[in-house]
Amino acid sequence: LFQTPQPPLDPICPQRWPGIDPESTKMLLKVLKDNHSRWHIFFNYKGFHNHAAHHLLAIWAMGASAKIIFSAYETHCVYQRPAFDSPSRITRHNFNEHLGDERFYSAYSDFFALELGKKGFARTFGEYIFALSANYLAEPPPEGYGHPEMLARFIGGILHPLIHTGYGAEFGLLGMSAEGLAMTAIHPANVRALLPPSSWNSPMKPGTMHALSILALVTNDERFE
């Protein structure tokens, strides 16, 4: 789940700075593994997010030494909330039953670790975030349960599930992707108004314009001033 981070996938991606060496990489993986097994993804009972992995990967990419990486991790350990076993396992059959329940963070993390190991990041991400079945069920959900609304959960929490999963994708760390997807699952779908059921009814068409070109059009459009 935590192997040597992959190099940037494209020249336009943020590049690694000089200073990275085997010792700093070894320390990075050590503290990421410790963070994964030792702490909950929320460091308190108000749902405040564990940012340790973001900090550690950022400074490693900028060339921090092993000593600095370890010292940075120690600053996070003083306020983290210990991890704990979930009341039960998460499977494909009960996946929707515990969404939004932070007690099941560990179980969702284990579930996504297995899915990522079998299917890889792209397929798992598509299946559990963007698929219609991951958001709205064909049949009305059982009494007491809502629709999964995983994309709404993914962009909720001030985008923290997106940020965390994005770090996993950028650095090729399936363990961090599992954490981000598990964080998604235990978040409430508070931004559902942005993604009503009607948004899933329009057929998706393949795009022909680069995302940066679209951004340039938006930037120069007087209607957005």
Contacts in CASP RR format, 6 or more apart in sequence:
PFRMAT RR
TARGET T0000
AUTHOR 0000-0000-0000
METHOD contacts of the structure
MODEL  1
LFQTPQPPLDPICPQRWPGIDPESTKMLLKVLKDNHSRWHIFFNYKGFHN
HAAHHLLAIWAMGASAKIIFSAYETHCVYQRPAFDSPSRITRHNFNEHLG
DERFYSAYSDFFALELGKKGFARTFGEYIFALSANYLAEPPPEGYGHPEM
LARFIGGILHPLIHTGYGAEFGLLGMSAEGLAMTAIHPANVRALLPPSSW
NSPMKPGTMHALSILALVTNDERFE
1 33 0 8 1.000
1 36 0 8 1.000
1 113 0 8 1.000
1 173 0 8 1.000
1 174 0 8 1.000
1 175 0 8 1.000
1 178 0 8 1.000
2 29 0 8 1.000
2 32 0 8 1.000
2 33 0 8 1.000
2 36 0 8 1.000
2 173 0 8 1.000
2 174 0 8 1.000
2 175 0 8 1.000
2 176 0 8 1.000
3 29 0 8 1.000
3 172 0 8 1.000
3 173 0 8 1.000
4 25 0 8 1.000
4 29 0 8 1.000
5 25 0 8 1.000
5 28 0 8 1.000
5 57 0 8 1.000
5 60 0 8 1.000
5 61 0 8 1.000
5 171 0 8 1.000
5 172 0 8 1.000
5 173 0 8 1.000
6 171 0 8 1.000
6 172 0 8 1.000
7 16 0 8 1.000
8 14 0 8 1.000
8 15 0 8 1.000
8 16 0 8 1.000
8 170 0 8 1.000
9 170 0 8 1.000
13 170 0 8 1.000
14 61 0 8 1.000
14 170 0 8 1.000
16 61 0 8 1.000
16 63 0 8 1.000
17 61 0 8 1.000
17 62 0 8 1.000
17 63 0 8 1.000
18 63 0 8 1.000
19 63 0 8 1.000
19 64 0 8 1.000
19 65 0 8 1.000
20 60 0 8 1.000
20 61 0 8 1.000
20 63 0 8 1.000
23 65 0 8 1.000
23 66 0 8 1.000
24 60 0 8 1.000
24 63 0 8 1.000
24 64 0 8 1.000
24 65 0 8 1.000
24 66 0 8 1.000
24 69 0 8 1.000
25 60 0 8 1.000
26 66 0 8 1.000
27 66 0 8 1.000
27 69 0 8 1.000
27 70 0 8 1.000
28 56 0 8 1.000
28 57 0 8 1.000
28 60 0 8 1.000
28 69 0 8 1.000
31 52 0 8 1.000
31 56 0 8 1.000
31 69 0 8 1.000
31 70 0 8 1.000
31 73 0 8 1.000
32 53 0 8 1.000
32 56 0 8 1.000
32 57 0 8 1.000
32 173 0 8 1.000
32 176 0 8 1.000
34 73 0 8 1.000
35 50 0 8 1.000
35 52 0 8 1.000
35 53 0 8 1.000
35 56 0 8 1.000
35 73 0 8 1.000
35 76 0 8 1.000
36 109 0 8 1.000
36 175 0 8 1.000
36 176 0 8 1.000
36 179 0 8 1.000
37 83 0 8 1.000
38 80 0 8 1.000
38 82 0 8 1.000
38 83 0 8 1.000
39 50 0 8 1.000
39 52 0 8 1.000
39 77 0 8 1.000
39 80 0 8 1.000
39 81 0 8 1.000
39 82 0 8 1.000
39 83 0 8 1.000
40 50 0 8 1.000
40 80 0 8 1.000
40 81 0 8 1.000
40 82 0 8 1.000
40 83 0 8 1.000
40 84 0 8 1.000
40 102 0 8 1.000
40 105 0 8 1.000
41 49 0 8 1.000
41 50 0 8 1.000
41 105 0 8 1.000
41 109 0 8 1.000
41 164 0 8 1.000
41 179 0 8 1.000
41 180 0 8 1.000
41 182 0 8 1.000
41 183 0 8 1.000
41 186 0 8 1.000
42 48 0 8 1.000
42 49 0 8 1.000
42 50 0 8 1.000
42 81 0 8 1.000
42 102 0 8 1.000
42 105 0 8 1.000
43 49 0 8 1.000
43 50 0 8 1.000
43 79 0 8 1.000
43 80 0 8 1.000
43 81 0 8 1.000
44 81 0 8 1.000
45 81 0 8 1.000
47 102 0 8 1.000
49 157 0 8 1.000
49 160 0 8 1.000
49 164 0 8 1.000
49 183 0 8 1.000
50 76 0 8 1.000
50 80 0 8 1.000
51 76 0 8 1.000
52 73 0 8 1.000
52 76 0 8 1.000
52 77 0 8 1.000
52 80 0 8 1.000
53 164 0 8 1.000
53 167 0 8 1.000
53 176 0 8 1.000
53 179 0 8 1.000
54 163 0 8 1.000
54 164 0 8 1.000
54 167 0 8 1.000
55 72 0 8 1.000
55 76 0 8 1.000
56 69 0 8 1.000
56 72 0 8 1.000
56 73 0 8 1.000
57 167 0 8 1.000
57 171 0 8 1.000
57 176 0 8 1.000
59 68 0 8 1.000
59 69 0 8 1.000
59 72 0 8 1.000
60 69 0 8 1.000
64 72 0 8 1.000
83 105 0 8 1.000
83 106 0 8 1.000
84 106 0 8 1.000
85 106 0 8 1.000
86 103 0 8 1.000
86 104 0 8 1.000
86 105 0 8 1.000
86 106 0 8 1.000
86 107 0 8 1.000
86 108 0 8 1.000
87 103 0 8 1.000
87 104 0 8 1.000
87 107 0 8 1.000
88 94 0 8 1.000
88 104 0 8 1.000
88 107 0 8 1.000
89 107 0 8 1.000
89 110 0 8 1.000
89 111 0 8 1.000
90 98 0 8 1.000
90 104 0 8 1.000
90 107 0 8 1.000
90 108 0 8 1.000
90 110 0 8 1.000
90 111 0 8 1.000
91 111 0 8 1.000
95 111 0 8 1.000
95 148 0 8 1.000
95 185 0 8 1.000
96 137 0 8 1.000
96 141 0 8 1.000
96 145 0 8 1.000
96 146 0 8 1.000
96 148 0 8 1.000
97 145 0 8 1.000
98 104 0 8 1.000
98 107 0 8 1.000
98 108 0 8 1.000
98 185 0 8 1.000
99 148 0 8 1.000
99 150 0 8 1.000
99 153 0 8 1.000
99 185 0 8 1.000
99 186 0 8 1.000
100 153 0 8 1.000
100 185 0 8 1.000
100 186 0 8 1.000
100 187 0 8 1.000
100 188 0 8 1.000
101 186 0 8 1.000
102 186 0 8 1.000
104 185 0 8 1.000
104 186 0 8 1.000
105 182 0 8 1.000
105 183 0 8 1.000
105 186 0 8 1.000
106 182 0 8 1.000
108 181 0 8 1.000
108 182 0 8 1.000
108 185 0 8 1.000
108 186 0 8 1.000
109 178 0 8 1.000
109 179 0 8 1.000
109 182 0 8 1.000
110 178 0 8 1.000
111 182 0 8 1.000
112 124 0 8 1.000
112 128 0 8 1.000
112 177 0 8 1.000
112 178 0 8 1.000
112 180 0 8 1.000
112 181 0 8 1.000
112 182 0 8 1.000
113 174 0 8 1.000
113 175 0 8 1.000
113 178 0 8 1.000
115 124 0 8 1.000
115 127 0 8 1.000
115 128 0 8 1.000
116 124 0 8 1.000
116 174 0 8 1.000
116 175 0 8 1.000
116 177 0 8 1.000
116 178 0 8 1.000
116 181 0 8 1.000
117 174 0 8 1.000
119 127 0 8 1.000
120 174 0 8 1.000
121 168 0 8 1.000
121 169 0 8 1.000
121 172 0 8 1.000
121 174 0 8 1.000
121 177 0 8 1.000
124 177 0 8 1.000
124 181 0 8 1.000
125 165 0 8 1.000
125 169 0 8 1.000
125 177 0 8 1.000
125 181 0 8 1.000
126 134 0 8 1.000
127 134 0 8 1.000
128 134 0 8 1.000
128 150 0 8 1.000
128 181 0 8 1.000
129 150 0 8 1.000
129 151 0 8 1.000
129 154 0 8 1.000
129 181 0 8 1.000
129 184 0 8 1.000
130 151 0 8 1.000
132 200 0 8 1.000
133 148 0 8 1.000
134 148 0 8 1.000
134 150 0 8 1.000
134 151 0 8 1.000
135 147 0 8 1.000
135 148 0 8 1.000
135 149 0 8 1.000
135 150 0 8 1.000
135 151 0 8 1.000
135 152 0 8 1.000
135 195 0 8 1.000
135 200 0 8 1.000
136 147 0 8 1.000
136 148 0 8 1.000
136 149 0 8 1.000
136 197 0 8 1.000
136 200 0 8 1.000
137 147 0 8 1.000
137 148 0 8 1.000
141 147 0 8 1.000
149 189 0 8 1.000
149 192 0 8 1.000
149 195 0 8 1.000
150 184 0 8 1.000
150 185 0 8 1.000
151 195 0 8 1.000
152 189 0 8 1.000
152 190 0 8 1.000
152 191 0 8 1.000
152 192 0 8 1.000
152 194 0 8 1.000
152 195 0 8 1.000
153 161 0 8 1.000
153 184 0 8 1.000
153 185 0 8 1.000
153 187 0 8 1.000
153 188 0 8 1.000
153 189 0 8 1.000
154 161 0 8 1.000
154 162 0 8 1.000
154 165 0 8 1.000
154 184 0 8 1.000
154 187 0 8 1.000
155 161 0 8 1.000
155 162 0 8 1.000
155 191 0 8 1.000
155 194 0 8 1.000
156 162 0 8 1.000
156 187 0 8 1.000
156 189 0 8 1.000
156 190 0 8 1.000
156 191 0 8 1.000
157 187 0 8 1.000
157 190 0 8 1.000
160 183 0 8 1.000
161 180 0 8 1.000
161 181 0 8 1.000
161 183 0 8 1.000
161 184 0 8 1.000
161 187 0 8 1.000
164 176 0 8 1.000
164 179 0 8 1.000
164 180 0 8 1.000
164 183 0 8 1.000
165 176 0 8 1.000
165 177 0 8 1.000
165 180 0 8 1.000
165 181 0 8 1.000
165 183 0 8 1.000
165 184 0 8 1.000
166 177 0 8 1.000
167 173 0 8 1.000
167 176 0 8 1.000
168 174 0 8 1.000
168 175 0 8 1.000
168 176 0 8 1.000
168 177 0 8 1.000
168 180 0 8 1.000
169 177 0 8 1.000
218 224 0 8 1.000
END
